[in-house]
Amino acid sequence: MCANNLHLEANSLTILTPIYPLTRNFAAGVLFALFSIISITAAAQVQTPQYVTTSSMSNGYYEYLPTGYSTSGRAYPLLIFMHGLGELGDGSPSQLPYVLRNGPPMQINNGTFPESFTVNGQVFRFIVLSPQFTQWPTPVTLDSFINYAMGHYRVDVTRIYLTGLSMGGGAVWDYAGNSVATASRLAAIVPISGASWPDVTHANNIAKGNIAVWATHNSGDPTVPVSYTEDYVSEINSAPSPPNPLAKMTIFNQNYHDAWTQTYDLNYRENGLNVYEWMLQFKRGNTIVLPVTGLSIILEPSNNGVMINWKTYTEINTSGFEIERSSDGINYIPVGSSQSSGNETTGGTYNYFDASTNNGKNYYRIKIIDKNGNFTYSSVKMIDMDNTISLRLYPNPASNIVTIKAGSNFSNAQIKVLNSAGQMVMQKLVNGTNIISIPVTGLQSGSYFINVLEENGYKTRLSFIKN
């Protein structure tokens, strides 16, 4: 056995001492490094800063969307990266780049993060979101960010993964262990050098939530004791309801704090899998799979409020719906609810009238709740009351004719009807009347939009469902 490359595996524990080969030719090494930097820069992937407040502790994040996201219409696995204490910041253009120092955002920034991963014969592409925090993030803060992500991105709710280092690793432990409900939102976690006291209640919640866990640490970490990781994994695996598979840990034989460079290294593998491939093995069970399919939302304005119409194609194990409204697209409040129709194969049609709208923009989403108490969110729809209050569209849904009524006569208004793919299927010019009748008998069933462009440049977008 080579003393410099020791592998000891027992009870889901791996202890490793990596080998770092010396460069024999300094000049060749420099040239290789320069070539690598140039190549990486040329191949850099797109990672977009988003200066958005998602909670009182987070005012910005980095967004990485997989190739094909804008055109595919499909849902993707979500990877959320939690930074360390040294990367705290206010989310501004001058401080948000601190997040790029380590982990997935660093790999994306330098072009080394793979566009896809193949696991068990299936190809996956991540949405990667890397929020910056102003102070140590709480479970409530992280829950708000996950809710925001689910409301603004096409997230595969069965594949939400959480990873972080040092402070961020502690936040991963704290969120996953906060309750069985928070644990049940995640498919797998990778806390690295996690700065969280190994609480038995947290460990039991993680075990009961049946999350896949791979924790890493350095044996001689002078900042966060390695016992934190060792005790967490031990307590999870000895819980009354231990997870399947059992939590695993890797302890690197190093005397410094940084265990994340080795953990996120794409060439570092255990059982043939790097850390990203390992996560993608796991997904949530059927208890939190989206309980409806084909949910579509139409917002219909009136002088007194907004009618929220939604329709499902199928409903399985669905308990009901809650309607939530926001004035900024971030902070939502419940405004109404509806019980499920119980139609598993044909779905249902629902509506709710919100008479307490705000002036200006109103954002709506539907919270979909299953019979086990688990939930997920629909996509977000926005209506600008300042721009639509003067127009009313009816009936909705429609079979034969859609009518638009305005408060005053139109003057050379251009009317365009678009299908859900944005293709124009009908247009007309209207002048000298405040009522427009549009025949829709010949249109296929589905969702449509009507763009109204008035002579003075005032533009309104309405929507309707054709039965």
C-alpha positions as CSV (number, residue, x, y, z in Angstrom):
1,M,0.0,0.0,0.0
2,C,1.4,3.4,-1.0
3,A,1.7,5.7,2.0
4,N,1.0,8.8,-0.1
5,N,-2.3,7.5,-1.5
6,L,-4.2,5.9,1.4
7,H,-7.8,4.9,0.9
8,L,-9.7,3.6,3.9
9,E,-13.4,2.9,3.5
10,A,-15.7,1.7,6.3
11,N,-19.2,2.6,7.3
12,S,-19.6,5.2,4.5
13,L,-16.3,6.9,5.5
14,T,-13.5,7.6,3.0
15,I,-10.1,9.1,4.1
16,L,-7.9,10.4,1.4
17,T,-4.5,11.9,0.9
18,P,-4.3,13.4,-2.6
19,I,-1.1,13.4,-4.6
20,Y,0.2,16.7,-6.0
21,P,2.8,16.0,-8.7
22,L,5.6,18.5,-9.0
23,T,6.2,20.3,-12.3
24,R,9.6,19.3,-13.7
25,N,9.8,21.9,-16.4
26,F,8.9,25.3,-15.0
27,A,8.8,27.0,-18.4
28,A,6.5,24.4,-19.8
29,G,4.3,24.6,-16.8
30,V,4.0,28.4,-17.2
31,L,3.1,28.0,-20.9
32,F,0.6,25.3,-20.1
33,A,-1.0,27.5,-17.4
34,L,-1.3,30.5,-19.8
35,F,-2.8,28.3,-22.5
36,S,-5.3,26.9,-20.1
37,I,-6.3,30.4,-18.9
38,I,-6.8,31.5,-22.5
39,S,-8.8,28.4,-23.4
40,I,-11.0,28.7,-20.3
41,T,-11.7,32.4,-20.9
42,A,-12.6,31.7,-24.5
43,A,-15.0,28.9,-23.4
44,A,-16.5,30.8,-20.5
45,Q,-20.1,30.1,-19.9
46,V,-22.9,32.6,-19.3
47,Q,-23.5,33.4,-15.7
48,T,-25.8,36.4,-15.2
49,P,-25.9,38.6,-12.1
50,Q,-29.4,39.3,-10.9
51,Y,-29.8,42.3,-8.6
52,V,-33.0,41.1,-7.0
53,T,-34.1,41.1,-3.3
54,T,-35.4,37.7,-2.4
55,S,-35.3,38.3,1.4
56,S,-34.1,40.8,4.0
57,M,-30.7,39.0,3.9
58,S,-30.2,38.6,0.1
59,N,-30.2,41.3,-2.6
60,G,-28.6,39.5,-5.5
61,Y,-27.6,36.2,-7.0
62,Y,-25.9,34.6,-10.0
63,E,-28.0,32.8,-12.5
64,Y,-26.8,30.0,-14.8
65,L,-29.3,28.6,-17.2
66,P,-28.5,25.4,-19.2
67,T,-28.2,25.3,-23.0
68,G,-31.6,25.2,-24.6
69,Y,-33.5,26.5,-21.5
70,S,-35.1,29.4,-23.4
71,T,-36.6,27.1,-26.1
72,S,-37.1,23.7,-24.6
73,G,-40.1,24.4,-22.3
74,R,-38.9,21.6,-20.0
75,A,-38.1,21.6,-16.3
76,Y,-34.5,21.2,-15.1
77,P,-32.7,20.1,-11.9
78,L,-31.9,23.1,-9.6
79,L,-28.6,23.4,-7.8
80,I,-28.3,26.1,-5.2
81,F,-24.8,27.0,-4.0
82,M,-24.3,28.6,-0.5
83,H,-21.1,30.6,-0.1
84,G,-18.8,31.0,2.9
85,L,-18.5,33.8,5.5
86,G,-15.8,35.6,3.5
87,E,-18.2,36.1,0.6
88,L,-20.9,38.0,2.5
89,G,-22.1,41.1,0.7
90,D,-25.0,43.4,-0.2
91,G,-25.7,41.9,-3.6
92,S,-24.4,45.1,-5.4
93,P,-22.3,45.1,-8.6
94,S,-19.2,45.7,-6.5
95,Q,-19.8,42.9,-3.9
96,L,-21.8,40.2,-5.7
97,P,-18.7,39.0,-7.5
98,Y,-17.3,37.7,-4.2
99,V,-19.6,34.7,-4.8
100,L,-17.5,33.7,-7.8
101,R,-14.5,32.8,-5.6
102,N,-15.3,29.1,-5.0
103,G,-17.5,26.2,-6.0
104,P,-19.9,25.9,-8.9
105,P,-20.1,29.6,-9.7
106,M,-16.3,29.8,-10.0
107,Q,-16.3,26.7,-12.3
108,I,-19.0,28.3,-14.4
109,N,-17.2,31.6,-14.5
110,N,-13.9,30.0,-15.7
111,G,-15.7,27.7,-18.2
112,T,-14.9,24.4,-16.6
113,F,-18.5,23.5,-15.5
114,P,-19.9,20.8,-17.9
115,E,-22.9,21.7,-19.9
116,S,-24.4,18.4,-19.1
117,F,-23.9,15.3,-16.9
118,T,-24.8,11.7,-17.9
119,V,-26.0,9.5,-15.0
120,N,-27.5,6.1,-15.4
121,G,-27.8,6.7,-19.2
122,Q,-29.8,9.9,-18.7
123,V,-28.5,13.4,-19.7
124,F,-29.1,16.2,-17.1
125,R,-28.5,19.9,-17.3
126,F,-28.5,22.1,-14.1
127,I,-30.1,25.4,-13.4
128,V,-27.5,26.9,-11.0
129,L,-28.4,29.8,-8.7
130,S,-25.8,31.2,-6.3
131,P,-27.3,33.8,-3.9
132,Q,-25.2,36.3,-1.8
133,F,-26.2,37.0,1.8
134,T,-25.6,40.0,3.9
135,Q,-25.3,37.9,7.1
136,W,-25.5,34.2,8.2
137,P,-28.6,32.9,6.3
138,T,-31.4,31.3,8.3
139,P,-33.7,28.5,7.2
140,V,-36.4,31.1,6.6
141,T,-34.1,33.1,4.3
142,L,-33.2,30.0,2.3
143,D,-36.8,28.8,2.1
144,S,-37.7,32.2,0.6
145,F,-35.0,31.8,-2.0
146,I,-36.2,28.3,-3.0
147,N,-39.7,29.6,-3.3
148,Y,-38.5,32.5,-5.5
149,A,-36.6,30.0,-7.7
150,M,-39.6,27.8,-8.1
151,G,-41.8,30.8,-9.0
152,H,-39.4,32.2,-11.6
153,Y,-37.7,29.2,-13.2
154,R,-38.8,25.9,-14.7
155,V,-37.6,23.8,-11.8
156,D,-37.9,20.0,-11.7
157,V,-39.4,19.9,-8.1
158,T,-38.2,16.3,-7.7
159,R,-34.6,17.4,-8.2
160,I,-33.6,20.3,-6.0
161,Y,-30.0,20.0,-4.7
162,L,-28.3,22.1,-2.0
163,T,-24.6,22.5,-1.4
164,G,-22.4,25.0,0.4
165,L,-19.1,25.5,2.1
166,S,-18.1,26.6,5.7
167,M,-20.9,29.0,6.7
168,G,-22.8,27.9,3.6
169,G,-22.3,24.3,4.5
170,G,-23.7,25.0,8.0
171,A,-26.7,26.7,6.4
172,V,-27.2,23.6,4.3
173,W,-27.3,21.5,7.5
174,D,-29.6,24.0,9.3
175,Y,-32.1,24.2,6.4
176,A,-32.3,20.5,5.7
177,G,-32.6,19.8,9.5
178,N,-35.0,22.6,10.3
179,S,-38.1,20.4,9.8
180,V,-39.3,17.4,7.9
181,A,-41.1,19.8,5.6
182,T,-37.9,21.6,4.6
183,A,-36.0,18.3,4.3
184,S,-38.7,16.9,2.0
185,R,-38.1,19.7,-0.5
186,L,-34.6,18.5,-1.3
187,A,-33.3,15.4,-3.2
188,A,-29.7,15.6,-2.0
189,I,-27.3,17.8,0.0
190,V,-23.6,18.3,0.0
191,P,-22.4,20.3,3.0
192,I,-18.7,21.0,3.0
193,S,-16.8,21.9,6.2
194,G,-20.2,22.7,7.5
195,A,-20.3,25.2,10.4
196,S,-23.3,23.9,12.2
197,W,-23.5,22.3,15.6
198,P,-24.7,18.6,15.0
199,D,-28.1,18.9,16.6
200,V,-29.9,15.5,17.1
201,T,-33.3,17.0,16.2
202,H,-31.9,18.3,12.9
203,A,-30.3,14.9,12.2
204,N,-33.6,13.1,12.9
205,N,-35.4,15.5,10.5
206,I,-32.9,14.9,7.8
207,A,-33.2,11.1,8.3
208,K,-37.0,11.2,8.3
209,G,-37.0,13.4,5.2
210,N,-34.9,10.7,3.5
211,I,-32.4,13.1,1.9
212,A,-29.3,11.7,0.3
213,V,-26.3,13.2,2.1
214,W,-22.6,13.4,1.2
215,A,-20.7,15.5,3.6
216,T,-17.0,16.3,3.3
217,H,-14.4,17.8,5.7
218,N,-10.7,18.0,6.4
219,S,-9.3,15.9,9.3
220,G,-7.2,18.8,10.7
221,D,-9.6,21.7,9.9
222,P,-8.5,24.5,12.3
223,T,-11.7,26.6,11.7
224,V,-14.6,24.1,11.9
225,P,-14.0,20.9,13.9
226,V,-14.2,17.8,11.8
227,S,-16.3,16.3,14.6
228,Y,-19.3,18.4,13.4
229,T,-19.5,16.4,10.1
230,E,-18.7,13.1,11.8
231,D,-21.4,13.6,14.5
232,Y,-24.0,14.7,12.0
233,V,-23.5,11.7,9.8
234,S,-23.4,9.3,12.7
235,E,-26.6,10.8,14.2
236,I,-28.4,10.7,10.9
237,N,-27.6,7.0,10.3
238,S,-28.5,6.1,13.9
239,A,-31.9,7.9,13.8
240,P,-35.1,6.0,14.6
241,S,-35.9,6.1,10.8
242,P,-32.5,6.1,9.1
243,P,-32.4,7.3,5.5
244,N,-32.0,5.1,2.4
245,P,-29.2,5.3,1.4
246,L,-27.3,6.0,4.6
247,A,-25.6,9.4,4.8
248,K,-22.0,9.2,3.7
249,M,-18.9,11.4,4.5
250,T,-15.4,11.8,3.1
251,I,-12.7,13.1,5.4
252,F,-9.6,14.4,3.6
253,N,-6.3,14.1,5.3
254,Q,-5.5,17.8,5.3
255,N,-4.7,20.4,8.0
256,Y,-6.6,23.4,6.6
257,H,-10.2,24.6,6.2
258,D,-10.6,24.3,2.4
259,A,-12.2,20.9,1.7
260,W,-14.3,22.4,-1.1
261,T,-11.6,22.6,-3.8
262,Q,-11.2,18.8,-3.7
263,T,-14.9,18.1,-3.3
264,Y,-16.0,20.1,-6.3
265,D,-13.1,18.9,-8.4
266,L,-14.7,17.3,-11.5
267,N,-11.9,14.8,-11.6
268,Y,-12.4,13.7,-8.0
269,R,-14.7,10.6,-8.0
270,E,-16.0,8.1,-5.6
271,N,-17.5,4.9,-7.0
272,G,-17.0,6.4,-10.4
273,L,-19.0,9.6,-9.7
274,N,-18.0,13.2,-9.1
275,V,-20.1,15.2,-6.7
276,Y,-22.5,16.5,-9.3
277,E,-23.1,13.1,-10.8
278,W,-23.6,11.7,-7.3
279,M,-26.4,14.2,-6.6
280,L,-28.2,13.5,-9.9
281,Q,-28.7,9.8,-8.8
282,F,-31.3,11.0,-6.4
283,K,-34.8,12.5,-6.8
284,R,-37.7,13.0,-4.5
285,G,-40.4,10.3,-4.3
286,N,-43.9,10.6,-5.7
287,T,-45.1,12.4,-2.5
288,I,-43.8,15.8,-3.8
289,V,-44.0,15.3,-7.6
290,L,-46.1,18.1,-9.2
291,P,-49.6,16.8,-8.4
292,V,-51.2,18.4,-11.5
293,T,-50.2,18.6,-15.1
294,G,-51.0,21.2,-17.8
295,L,-51.8,24.0,-15.3
296,S,-52.5,27.3,-17.2
297,I,-53.4,30.6,-15.7
298,I,-55.3,33.5,-17.3
299,L,-55.6,36.9,-15.5
300,E,-58.7,38.9,-16.5
301,P,-58.9,42.5,-15.4
302,S,-61.9,44.5,-14.5
303,N,-62.6,47.9,-12.9
304,N,-63.0,46.2,-9.5
305,G,-60.1,43.8,-9.5
306,V,-58.7,40.7,-11.2
307,M,-60.3,37.4,-12.1
308,I,-57.8,34.6,-11.8
309,N,-58.7,31.7,-14.0
310,W,-56.7,28.4,-14.0
311,K,-57.2,25.1,-15.6
312,T,-55.6,21.7,-15.1
313,Y,-55.4,18.7,-17.5
314,T,-54.9,16.0,-14.8
315,E,-54.9,16.0,-11.0
316,I,-53.4,13.2,-8.9
317,N,-53.4,13.2,-5.1
318,T,-54.3,16.9,-5.2
319,S,-55.9,18.5,-2.2
320,G,-56.4,22.1,-3.3
321,F,-55.0,25.4,-4.4
322,E,-54.0,28.7,-2.8
323,I,-53.8,31.9,-4.8
324,E,-51.0,34.2,-3.8
325,R,-50.4,37.8,-4.9
326,S,-47.3,40.0,-4.8
327,S,-46.6,43.7,-5.7
328,D,-42.9,43.0,-6.4
329,G,-42.7,39.4,-7.6
330,I,-40.8,38.4,-4.5
331,N,-42.9,38.7,-1.4
332,Y,-46.3,36.9,-1.7
333,I,-49.4,36.9,0.4
334,P,-52.3,34.4,0.2
335,V,-55.5,36.0,-1.1
336,G,-57.8,33.0,-1.7
337,S,-58.1,29.3,-2.0
338,S,-60.0,26.5,-3.8
339,Q,-60.5,22.8,-3.2
340,S,-59.5,20.4,-5.9
341,S,-62.2,19.1,-8.3
342,G,-60.8,15.6,-7.7
343,N,-60.8,14.8,-11.4
344,E,-57.6,12.8,-11.8
345,T,-58.0,12.2,-15.5
346,T,-59.8,15.3,-16.8
347,G,-58.5,18.0,-14.4
348,G,-60.6,21.0,-13.5
349,T,-61.4,24.6,-14.3
350,Y,-61.2,27.2,-11.5
351,N,-61.5,30.9,-10.9
352,Y,-61.1,33.4,-8.0
353,F,-61.9,37.1,-8.0
354,D,-59.3,39.3,-6.3
355,A,-61.0,42.6,-5.3
356,S,-58.0,43.9,-3.4
357,T,-55.5,44.5,-6.2
358,N,-52.7,47.0,-6.0
359,N,-52.2,49.9,-8.4
360,G,-49.6,49.1,-11.0
361,K,-48.1,45.6,-11.3
362,N,-49.7,42.6,-9.6
363,Y,-48.0,39.2,-9.6
364,Y,-49.9,36.0,-9.1
365,R,-49.0,32.3,-8.6
366,I,-50.9,29.2,-7.6
367,K,-49.8,27.1,-4.7
368,I,-50.6,23.4,-5.5
369,I,-51.1,21.3,-2.4
370,D,-51.3,17.5,-2.4
371,K,-53.1,15.3,0.1
372,N,-49.9,14.7,2.1
373,G,-49.5,18.4,2.8
374,N,-46.6,18.8,0.3
375,F,-46.8,21.7,-2.1
376,T,-45.2,23.3,-5.2
377,Y,-45.9,26.5,-7.2
378,S,-47.1,27.3,-10.6
379,S,-45.3,29.8,-12.8
380,V,-45.8,33.5,-12.1
381,K,-48.2,35.6,-14.1
382,M,-48.2,39.5,-14.0
383,I,-50.9,42.0,-14.7
384,D,-50.4,45.8,-14.8
385,M,-53.6,47.4,-13.6
386,D,-52.4,50.8,-14.8
387,N,-52.3,49.5,-18.4
388,T,-55.3,47.1,-18.4
389,I,-57.9,48.7,-16.2
390,S,-59.5,50.5,-19.1
391,L,-60.1,47.3,-21.1
392,R,-62.3,44.3,-20.4
393,L,-62.3,41.0,-22.2
394,Y,-65.2,38.5,-22.1
395,P,-66.2,35.7,-22.0
396,N,-63.2,33.8,-20.8
397,P,-62.9,30.9,-21.6
398,A,-64.6,31.5,-25.0
399,S,-66.0,29.2,-27.7
400,N,-67.3,31.5,-30.5
401,I,-66.6,35.2,-29.9
402,V,-64.3,37.2,-27.7
403,T,-65.3,40.7,-26.9
404,I,-63.1,43.6,-25.8
405,K,-64.7,46.6,-24.3
406,A,-62.9,49.9,-23.6
407,G,-63.9,53.0,-21.6
408,S,-63.7,55.2,-24.8
409,N,-63.6,54.7,-28.5
410,F,-60.5,53.3,-30.1
411,S,-58.6,55.4,-32.6
412,N,-56.7,53.4,-35.3
413,A,-55.9,50.6,-32.8
414,Q,-54.0,47.6,-34.1
415,I,-55.4,44.3,-32.8
416,K,-53.3,41.2,-33.0
417,V,-54.2,37.7,-31.8
418,L,-51.3,35.4,-30.9
419,N,-51.2,31.7,-30.0
420,S,-49.2,30.4,-27.1
421,A,-46.1,30.1,-29.3
422,G,-46.2,33.8,-30.1
423,Q,-47.4,33.3,-33.7
424,M,-49.9,35.8,-35.0
425,V,-53.2,34.0,-36.1
426,M,-55.4,37.1,-36.6
427,Q,-55.2,40.9,-36.9
428,K,-57.5,43.8,-37.5
429,L,-57.6,47.6,-37.4
430,V,-60.3,49.2,-35.2
431,N,-61.4,52.8,-35.2
432,G,-64.4,54.8,-33.8
433,T,-65.8,52.2,-31.5
434,N,-65.2,51.0,-27.9
435,I,-66.3,47.4,-28.5
436,I,-64.3,44.9,-30.5
437,S,-65.8,41.4,-31.4
438,I,-63.3,38.8,-32.5
439,P,-64.5,35.5,-33.9
440,V,-62.5,32.5,-32.5
441,T,-64.6,29.6,-33.7
442,G,-61.9,28.5,-36.1
443,L,-59.1,28.6,-33.5
444,Q,-57.8,25.4,-31.9
445,S,-58.3,24.9,-28.2
446,G,-55.7,26.5,-26.0
447,S,-54.3,29.8,-24.6
448,Y,-54.1,33.0,-26.7
449,F,-53.0,36.5,-26.3
450,I,-54.4,39.7,-27.7
451,N,-52.1,42.7,-28.2
452,V,-53.9,46.1,-28.5
453,L,-51.7,48.9,-29.8
454,E,-53.4,52.2,-29.8
455,E,-52.6,55.2,-32.0
456,N,-51.0,57.1,-29.0
457,G,-48.6,54.2,-28.4
458,Y,-50.5,52.8,-25.4
459,K,-50.1,49.0,-25.5
460,T,-52.2,46.5,-23.7
461,R,-51.9,42.7,-23.6
462,L,-54.9,40.5,-22.7
463,S,-55.2,36.8,-22.7
464,F,-58.0,34.2,-23.0
465,I,-58.6,30.5,-23.3
466,K,-60.3,29.0,-26.3
467,N,-62.4,26.0,-25.4
